[in-house]
Amino acid sequence: MPRNSKPAQPADAQQPAAEPQSGRGGSRRIRSPKWTGLQPTIAHLYTDIDDRLTHALKITGEGLQETFEAAINTYCDALQPPIPAEMPTDAEALKMPRDPNQPPPGTPADRPTAPPAVVRLKPNTRARLVAACHQEQMGGKAVINDAIEAYLDELGLDEVELDDAE
C-alpha cells in the first residue's frame, strides 16, 4: 500500500527567510525580578578577598546573599556617622555611584579582580550601600570590597588561616 507523502519541492524553490523580531534589536533591558523583591548588585571583588570569602562561606555555612547583607549592614553601622538602619524607599537611593577617583582607561590594575558576581540585596541594604558610597565618596566596588574585608576580619578569618587551610 503506497504511503501518502507530500510531493518533493523543486531544488530551485527557496524557503521563506525568517523575519527579524521587531523591538528586540541591539539593546538589552535590565530589570530586577519582580518575584523576589531583591535588587541585583554586581560585585567586583579583589581576588584575595574573593578567596577569603569563598573560604568563609565553607566554614560558616552561610550563603552569599546572607554574607553580603551582614557585611554591608555591619559596615554601614560602623561608619561615622552611621548610616540609618531604615532608609527611605526611593528609587534614586538604589542607583550605585561609580568611583569618582577612577584611574584613566589603560592604567594597570593595582590588584587583580575576580570575575564579577551578581548578588541580590534587600532594597534597604542596597540603599544603605549607596548611602555609604556617597558618605565615603567612593564607588560601589571600593565600598563592597571594604565591607567584605572588614566583615571577614571581624569573623577572624585572616590570610594566615586561609593559607593554612589550602
Secondary structure, 3 states (H helix, E strand, C coil): CCCCCCCCCCCCCCCCCCCCCCCCCCCCCCCCCCCCCCEEEEECCEHHHHHHHHHHHHHHCCCHHHHHHHHHHHHHHHCCCCCCCCCCCCHHHHCCCCCCCCCCCCCCCCCCECCCEEEEECHHHHHHHHHHHHHHCCCHHHHHHHHHHHHHHHHCCCHHHHHHHC
